[in-house]
Amino acid sequence: MIVWINGTHGAGKTTTSALVQQLIPDSRVFDAEKVGETLMDITPGLPATDNFQHWPPWRPLVVETARRVLDFTGGTLVIPMTVLVEQYWREISAGLAQHAIPVRHFVLHADQGTLRGRIESDHPVPSPFRLKYLKPYAEAARTWLHAEAEVIDTTDLTPTEAALQIAGAVMAGPRMIDTRH
């Protein structure tokens, strides 16, 4: 199965994913950003974009990589990856469903002030890339993202507490998300 940990930059996905991996037996972390980095390394470069997720190959390559890793290792893949474009999430989740791979989709949420504070405390300088995704995250959360996932509000949680909630939910069994909108 896949435990997809979504949320905008600064929500704590990377830290929480590593902790979730330690709590779920036979699990591994797969950073789908590495697929994007591979595409960014192609020379000459692919068409210019501000986000590798906009390149059409990224979504099916994430699906295929996850499928192949699961076929090889079994167990659970924990994937920390921001996906804020509904069409991209639909492509990824449909691709995984075609291979009968169950997905537990979690969103690490925090209020805008908390997220901004976390990003602005980045070292040594706040990331403009991360800051520019605060509004798109708020829009995705309002329109579709929170309806598609199990929301973990990290505003007042440590990464360990968030990881315990996610691992506990996964170990308790499947949760059905209504995707008929």
Secondary structure, DSSP 8 states (H G I E B T S, - for coil): -EEEEE--TTS-HHHHHHHHHHHSTTEEE--THHHHHHHHT-SS--S--S-GGGSTTHHHHHHHHHHHHHHHH-SEEEEE-----HHHHHHHHHHHHHTT--EEEEEEE--HHHHHHHHHT-SSS--HHHHTTHHHHHHHHHHTGGGGSEEEE-TT--HHHHHHHHHHHHHH---------
